[in-house]
Amino acid sequence: MAILYVLDVLEFSPLVDFSERAYELSVTNHGAYRKIEATDKLTISRVDTGMDPAIWFGALVGGFEGNIEEFSEHTLTII
């Protein structure tokens, strides 16, 4: 299971909104964070979220569980 904790602030709402629409991801509240989970690999495309690269690169500040397979300007993958 791969998990991404996203600070529940306006700047990261496009990431959460995208994740809520993705059938392979589940999103729950976790204190001051939103918890995004995937049963297998968690992959999110920056372009699909509409996030600016400067905000995108702050996406991991809330923490994660798993291993980062890729974190580039285009894709975040946690396994």
Phi and psi in degrees as a GROMACS rama.xvg file:
@    title "Ramachandran Plot"
@    xaxis  label "Phi"
@    yaxis  label "Psi"
@TYPE xy
-110.68  136.167  ALA-2
-133.639  138.133  ILE-3
-123.969  126.689  LEU-4
-99.0485  122.593  TYR-5
-115.533  124.994  VAL-6
-56.6275  130.184  LEU-7
-82.066  74.5601  ASP-8
-131.323  159.753  VAL-9
-53.8624  -38.975  LEU-10
-59.7122  -32.5402  GLU-11
-97.8111  4.58454  PHE-12
-60.8313  -33.456  SER-13
-62.4411  -33.2541  PRO-14
-67.8197  -43.4772  LEU-15
-67.4997  -44.2419  VAL-16
-58.2744  -45.6584  ASP-17
-59.6513  -46.0261  PHE-18
-64.1159  -35.3234  SER-19
-66.8311  -28.1064  GLU-20
-85.9286  -19.1824  ARG-21
-79.1718  121.988  ALA-22
-64.0582  -26.6624  TYR-23
-86.6782  -2.58464  GLU-24
-117.456  149.134  LEU-25
-123.331  145.449  SER-26
-126.078  129.096  VAL-27
-134.847  161.069  THR-28
-77.0917  144.207  ASN-29
-148.228  78.471  HIS-30
64.6446  -125.55  GLY-31
-84.8603  11.6799  ALA-32
-125.997  163.841  TYR-33
-108.803  133.16  ARG-34
-101.272  116.645  LYS-35
-105.663  123.997  ILE-36
-124.997  146.831  GLU-37
-131.619  139.713  ALA-38
-70.9738  -22.3431  THR-39
-123.422  -107.346  ASP-40
-96.9732  133.176  LYS-41
-100.093  111.787  LEU-42
-126.416  128.74  THR-43
-133.229  131.991  ILE-44
-92.6164  127.798  SER-45
-58.9783  -43.5907  ARG-46
-59.5513  -39.8141  VAL-47
-65.7986  -25.9562  ASP-48
-83.6722  -23.6347  THR-49
79.2314  12.0913  GLY-50
-78.211  144.446  MET-51
-69.1743  143.244  ASP-52
-55.2138  -36.1768  PRO-53
-62.6344  -38.9896  ALA-54
-77.5102  -40.0058  ILE-55
-52.354  -44.6377  TRP-56
-71.6546  -5.64262  PHE-57
-95.6866  4.13134  GLY-58
-62.957  -21.9239  ALA-59
-93.4832  3.58077  LEU-60
-63.8065  -23.6176  VAL-61
-81.9702  -13.3707  GLY-62
100.428  171.945  GLY-63
-157.447  163.296  PHE-64
-123.282  127.867  GLU-65
124.724  -162.165  GLY-66
-122.4  140.559  ASN-67
-79.0728  119.297  ILE-68
-88.807  -37.2009  GLU-69
-154.224  135.954  GLU-70
-144.277  95.4751  PHE-71
-123.706  -177.33  SER-72
-61.8312  -20.293  GLU-73
-107.11  -31.3146  HIS-74
-143.839  142.889  THR-75
-118.509  123.39  LEU-76
-131.337  123.51  THR-77
-117.705  132.666  ILE-78
